[in-house]
Each structure stands twice: as C-alpha cells, then as structure tokens.
Amino acid sequence: MFLTSVLTILTLTAALSARADDLPTRLNFDRYKGMLDHSPFAVASAVVAPAATPNFAKDLYLANAAKSPDGDMVTIASSNDREFKKYLTTKNPVDGYAIANIQWSDKIGETKVTISKDGQFATLTFNQAVLTQPLPNKPAPGVVQPPQPQPGFQRPGQNPGMVAPTPHVRGPIQRNPQPQVPPPTPPPSAEE
C-alpha cells in the first residue's frame, strides 16, 4: 500500500511538470499593430492639419488714426477686451506692436494700418459697428449739465408766454389742533 501511494505521487508529479511546459507563453502585443493601424472596423476620418498659430490681431481694430509733425499715431483696441488699448507711433514700438504701413484715405473709416508683432503682420481697419453707432448724450468731463425741468413746472425766464399750472400745496397739519370755540355772541338787548 505504501508502494502504491508513492507511485501515485510520482506519477502525478511527472504529469504536472510535463503540463507546465505545455502552457502557452504570453504573446507580444506588437503582433496586433497592423490590425490596429488598418482596422476594417475603424471610422474613416480626414487627416487633421496641425493647428495654426493664433493670430495676434484677431480681435483688434483701428480706433483712431492721426497725422502729426512728430510722426503718425494710431490707436488700436480689442473688440473682446475693453481695457486693451495701444497708442502706437511710427517712431517706436509699444509692447512689441509697431506700425509697418499706413494707407491714408479721405473717406471716413477707410484708412488701413498694417501693424507687426513678433514678425507677424496684420492689416487693421476701423470697426464699422462702432462707426455706425449713434453718439451717446454724455457731457464732456468737467462740464456740468443743468438739471432737466420737471413737466408742469416753469423755470424763471423760460417760455414767458406760457403760464404753467400752479401745483396744489397743502397747508401744514397741526399736531394737537385746538377746538375752535365760536366767538361769544352778545346777548339780546332788553331795549327792544
């Protein structure tokens, strides 16, 4: 019996060691590369072009242009950032922005300015939306505007031929009004 159990154990050990050699090894994933690159199930898509460098003058427009004996001057502004304004002259660049060329025009809003920054060039024109807006009724700084007259009241010296209605004015209200006592009437005289 002892001999039978030893033979059984040796047989099982030999069988297990033979099976360990029969196990397949893990395959390299590179063998699927061709199928991944040219898959019949992939969605056809166009080749994407590399992203273009952002245009530095995409939101810029010409806000002002002036000729001067010291050199021409332009103001550029941004339509997205209300705080962005650069005052450029033909003499010196400002924050990397420089004037390359100005095409003057006698027509309003037709002047064109070519500016450069970091080797890139862009031609700016006036913002037509800003040019067509009506001017706001804002007084100049430091100018005090008289108050608007209220309807129905006439200011002195204004339209003297027309009489304005007088407003209804109520008298003061007493806090503790005294009851009014009728004045004493003289007693009837007995002479009658």
C-alpha positions in Angstrom: 0.0 0.0 0.0 2.8 2.3 0.8 4.4 1.5 -2.5 1.2 2.2 -4.4 0.8 5.7 -2.8 4.4 6.6 -3.6 4.0 5.5 -7.2 0.8 7.6 -7.5 2.5 10.7 -6.1 5.4 10.3 -8.5 3.1 9.8 -11.4 1.1 13.0 -10.6 4.3 15.0 -10.1 5.6 13.9 -13.5 2.3 14.7 -15.2 2.2 18.2 -13.6 5.8 19.0 -14.6 5.1 18.0 -18.2 1.9 20.2 -18.2 3.9 23.3 -17.0 6.0 23.1 -20.2 2.9 22.8 -22.4 1.4 26.1 -21.1 1.4 28.7 -23.9 3.5 31.8 -23.3 2.0 35.3 -23.4 2.1 36.7 -27.0 3.7 40.1 -27.8 1.1 42.8 -28.4 3.0 44.2 -31.4 1.6 41.4 -33.5 -1.8 43.3 -33.4 -0.3 46.6 -34.6 -1.0 46.1 -38.2 -4.7 45.3 -37.5 -4.9 48.4 -35.3 -3.4 50.7 -37.9 -5.6 49.4 -40.7 -8.7 48.1 -39.0 -11.6 47.3 -41.2 -14.0 48.5 -38.4 -12.4 51.9 -37.9 -14.4 55.0 -38.8 -12.9 56.8 -41.8 -11.7 60.3 -40.8 -9.9 63.0 -42.5 -6.3 63.8 -41.6 -6.3 66.8 -39.2 -4.0 69.6 -40.2 -1.8 70.9 -37.5 -3.3 73.8 -35.5 -2.4 77.2 -37.0 -0.6 79.7 -34.8 -3.1 82.1 -33.2 -3.5 85.4 -35.0 -2.4 88.2 -32.7 -4.7 90.7 -34.3 -7.8 88.5 -34.5 -9.8 90.8 -32.2 -8.0 94.1 -32.9 -9.4 97.0 -34.8 -8.3 100.6 -35.5 -9.8 103.0 -33.1 -8.1 106.2 -34.1 -5.5 107.5 -36.7 -3.9 110.9 -36.8 -1.1 112.7 -38.7 1.3 114.8 -36.8 4.6 116.6 -37.4 6.2 114.3 -34.8 5.1 111.2 -36.6 1.8 109.4 -37.4 -0.1 107.9 -34.5 -2.8 105.2 -34.3 -4.8 103.7 -31.5 -5.7 100.0 -31.7 -8.3 98.4 -29.5 -9.7 95.0 -28.9 -13.4 94.1 -29.5 -13.2 91.4 -26.7 -11.2 93.3 -24.1 -12.5 96.8 -23.4 -9.4 97.6 -21.4 -6.9 96.8 -24.2 -5.7 100.0 -26.0 -2.3 100.6 -27.5 -1.2 104.0 -28.7 1.3 103.4 -31.5 3.5 105.9 -33.3 5.7 105.4 -36.4 8.7 106.2 -34.3 8.8 103.5 -31.6 7.1 100.1 -31.0 4.9 99.7 -27.9 4.8 96.4 -26.1 6.0 94.6 -29.3 3.4 96.3 -31.5 4.8 98.5 -34.3 3.3 100.3 -37.3 4.5 98.9 -40.6 2.4 100.9 -43.0 -0.5 103.4 -43.1 -2.8 103.7 -46.1 -4.5 107.1 -45.6 -7.9 107.7 -47.0 -10.1 110.9 -47.2 -13.2 108.8 -46.6 -14.3 108.2 -43.0 -13.4 104.7 -41.8 -11.4 103.8 -44.9 -7.9 104.2 -43.5 -5.9 101.0 -43.2 -3.0 100.3 -40.9 -0.6 97.4 -41.1 1.0 96.5 -37.8 3.5 93.9 -36.8 4.3 92.0 -33.7 6.9 89.2 -33.3 7.5 89.0 -37.0 3.7 88.6 -37.8 1.9 91.3 -39.8 -1.8 92.2 -39.8 -3.8 94.9 -41.5 -6.4 96.7 -39.3 -9.3 98.8 -40.3 -11.9 100.7 -38.3 -14.6 98.8 -36.6 -17.7 99.5 -38.8 -20.1 98.6 -35.9 -18.5 101.3 -33.7 -18.6 103.8 -36.6 -22.3 103.4 -37.2 -23.4 103.7 -33.5 -25.1 107.0 -32.6 -23.1 109.2 -30.3 -24.1 108.9 -26.7 -25.5 112.0 -25.0 -22.7 112.2 -22.4 -21.4 115.6 -21.5 -17.7 116.2 -21.7 -15.7 115.6 -18.5 -15.8 118.7 -16.2 -18.9 120.2 -17.9 -21.9 120.5 -15.5 -25.2 119.9 -17.3 -28.3 121.7 -16.0 -31.0 119.5 -14.4 -33.8 118.5 -16.7 -37.0 120.5 -16.0 -39.9 118.6 -14.5 -43.1 118.6 -16.5 -45.8 121.1 -15.4 -43.4 123.5 -13.7 -41.9 126.6 -15.2 -38.4 127.8 -14.5 -37.9 131.5 -14.2 -37.1 133.1 -17.6 -38.2 130.1 -19.5 -41.0 130.5 -22.1 -42.7 133.5 -20.5 -45.7 133.5 -22.9 -46.9 130.2 -21.4 -48.3 130.0 -17.9 -47.6 126.8 -16.0 -50.3 125.5 -13.7 -49.6 126.1 -10.0 -49.1 122.9 -8.1 -51.5 122.0 -5.3 -49.9 122.9 -2.0 -51.4 121.7 1.3 -51.0 123.8 4.4 -49.2 122.5 7.5 -51.1 120.0 9.6 -51.2 120.8 13.3 -50.3 118.1 15.8 -52.8 119.0 18.5 -55.4 121.2 17.0 -57.3 123.3 19.4 -61.1 123.0 19.1 -62.4 126.2 17.7 -64.7 127.9 20.1 -67.3 130.1 18.4 -67.0 133.7 19.4 -69.4 134.7 22.0 -72.5 136.4 20.7 -73.7 139.4 22.5 -76.9 138.7 24.5 -80.0 140.2 23.1 -80.6 143.6 24.5 -83.6 144.2 26.5 -84.3 147.6 25.0 -86.2 146.2 22.2 
